[in-house]
């Protein structure tokens, strides 16, 4: 569970997102038959709907759902007002602006699992194809149609997390990736269950977690770990990786990283990147898969061996 809120940098990206889509969005709103008072109200609130914080977004959605309640379709199923699903149409947004948003965000790895890339690239040879990740609607479109294009409701994510775990499930109790938290809000901890695994040559390893924030954040992170099956997936599918991290840390030790730093005039993060193929700095953990796991186990082994 990585936080992708980088303060002023994130706020500026939010502003860019709004500036890019506001005229297109207002044009769509103008094309629908909505009472003038309501239309003017929506136009006044458009900026807050797109740029609002998660708490503000929930209030706005609740406010407008009272004005545009769900209706029964011919099959007796409750559906959202088609005027609203037209105005805040995610598929049209994705086609026109999705690549630009992803390219602007530069979140290169899924913040939910931190194990799959969320690549953004332009491929000229494939008819100028734009490739970019799925955006998870943290608050699902089925119940929060007014938030379908809101910056803080569009989380770049991998297919496994978005489709197989998240889908349209209630997300109110899990950790929101745009939550502002201190670094090390939680840590992976590895527990080798025999001597061979302790020294990085065995695979009998369990994972646990330290939760280092306030009770509210801690509870949401715990529920997120369960929600996305993080412990089960990492223990079942990635014990080889954990084994290699432990082995590298013990085999090369801090002295090797120091030698790389001194010999090639590298920073610690550059030397660490050579050894573990990822970043150690908290602000860069969203750049590569398993960066959080590698950092936490590296630091944990360092503490145990000191």
MONORWO-V282421 format. One record per residue. N is the residue number from 0. NEAR is the number of other C-alpha atoms within 10 Angstrom. Layout:
n	near
N	NEAR
N	NEAR
//
This chain:
n	near
0	23
1	26
2	21
3	21
4	17
5	13
6	10
7	9
8	10
9	17
10	14
11	11
12	16
13	20
14	14
15	16
16	22
17	21
18	13
19	13
20	15
21	15
22	11
23	13
24	19
25	15
26	11
27	16
28	21
29	14
30	11
31	14
32	9
33	14
34	9
35	10
36	8
37	13
38	16
39	14
40	12
41	17
42	16
43	11
44	14
45	19
46	15
47	16
48	26
49	24
50	23
51	21
52	16
53	20
54	8
55	12
56	22
57	16
58	13
59	18
60	16
61	15
62	12
63	17
64	18
65	9
66	9
67	15
68	12
69	16
70	13
71	11
72	10
73	7
74	6
75	8
76	10
77	13
78	14
79	21
80	15
81	14
82	16
83	19
84	16
85	17
86	23
87	21
88	19
89	20
90	13
91	12
92	17
93	17
94	10
95	12
96	15
97	21
98	19
99	16
100	21
101	24
102	14
103	15
104	18
105	14
106	23
107	24
108	25
109	28
110	27
111	26
112	24
113	24
114	21
115	19
116	21
117	26
118	19
119	20
120	13
121	13
122	11
123	9
124	7
125	8
126	8
127	9
128	11
129	15
130	15
131	21
132	22
133	21
134	20
135	22
136	27
137	26
138	23
139	18
140	20
141	16
142	16
143	20
144	23
145	26
146	26
147	27
148	25
149	23
150	25
151	25
152	26
153	19
154	24
155	27
156	27
157	24
158	18
159	15
160	20
161	21
162	13
163	10
164	13
165	19
166	16
167	16
168	12
169	12
170	18
171	10
172	15
173	21
174	23
175	26
176	19
177	21
178	16
179	14
180	17
181	11
182	14
183	15
184	18
185	21
186	20
187	19
188	18
189	23
190	13
191	20
192	13
193	12
194	11
195	13
196	18
197	20
198	17
199	22
200	14
201	20
202	20
203	18
204	19
205	17
206	17
207	11
208	14
209	13
210	16
211	14
212	16
213	10
214	10
215	10
216	21
217	18
218	16
219	19
220	22
221	18
222	16
223	20
224	19
225	13
226	18
227	20
228	14
229	18
230	15
231	14
232	13
233	19
234	19
235	12
236	9
237	14
238	19
239	17
240	16
241	26
242	22
243	19
244	21
245	24
246	18
247	16
248	22
249	17
250	13
251	11
252	13
253	12
254	9
255	15
256	22
257	16
258	13
259	18
260	17
261	13
262	9
263	9
264	12
265	15
266	14
267	17
268	15
269	18
270	23
271	23
272	15
273	13
274	16
275	18
276	15
277	23
278	25
279	22
280	14
281	15
282	14
283	15
284	25
285	25
286	19
287	20
288	22
289	23
290	23
291	27
292	21
293	23
294	21
295	19
296	21
297	22
298	17
299	16
300	17
301	15
302	9
303	7
304	10
305	5
//
